Amino acid sequence: MAPLMRLSQTMRRTVPSALSRASIVPFATGAIRQFHATRPAGKSHNPRWLSDVKERLKRFQELDIPPQQAEKAKELFNYVQTHWMELLAGEEGFLTAKEWRGLDKHEVAWGDMDSMGNQYCRCRHVNNVMYNKYAEAARVNWLRSFAATSNSDHRQEWVELMTPRSVGLILRSIKTDYKFPMDFPDQTTVLHKLVSPPNYDSDHVLLEAVILSERHQRPAARCFEDIVVFDYRAAKKTPLRGFMVDELRKTFEKQETSRKECEDKIEGLIKAVKEIETSAV
């Protein structure tokens, strides 16, 4: 993990001397402009649709509605409970199948927390630095997954991205947005996605990570990562290999396909809940 240098929750860091000689700006202005929330625009449903749908489906359990509608509501509730991550993260373009999960139901340890408060209130929650550590571990696993699925001709080059042997990756900057404080006990699943497809002259990769609380079924934090492609032998930035660009662009296309599919599923789910409400009146 050494080449992917860790940062705290700050937005800037001092780059290594080799990078300084290469005149790399720690946080490029162009990268900042591309870091933004990626919830689909123009959708009619509430951005808090998941909690809203679950609340509405729970309400049916308290009402005297026809058995057919009650059974349908139960099926929908079970579907949401089982597929919440696929729908919630997939709507934003994250690929949620197990092979794309950098961390999958990682146990939050008691030692991940710190304490804040006073004599009247003692609150324990996951230390802010831990979110960046979760993102770092997930990022390495996410990138290593390309080596696992690559053909034998390029597998070693994917593996060496995680090392300082030849062409590797260096984390240039990370911005972390905290959504709510996780605590123990909980599990976290961390997903990464490409913010934009790279070009054949790209010497950096922009990623977004979402850190999900399994217990609360919602994002606990988001990280926006700017990663430099660095040639350790020449001590300077270098473009991504052509075959890497091809794979990453295919991945971006999969993200977009997943996004559209999940948007349609969510719209269908909300419509089904409305139909139950209408027929139950």
Secondary structure as UniProt FT lines:
FT   TURN            2..3
FT   HELIX           17..21
FT   TURN            22..23
FT   TURN            26..27
FT   HELIX           29..34
FT   TURN            41..42
FT   TURN            47..48
FT   HELIX           49..60
FT   TURN            61..62
FT   HELIX           67..90
FT   TURN            91..93
FT   HELIX           98..100
FT   STRAND          101..107
FT   HELIX           110..112
FT   STRAND          113..117
FT   STRAND          122..126
FT   HELIX           128..149
FT   TURN            152..154
FT   HELIX           155..160
FT   TURN            161..162
FT   STRAND          167..178
FT   STRAND          187..194
FT   TURN            200..201
FT   STRAND          204..213
FT   TURN            214..217
FT   STRAND          218..231
FT   TURN            232..235
FT   STRAND          236..237
FT   HELIX           242..280
//
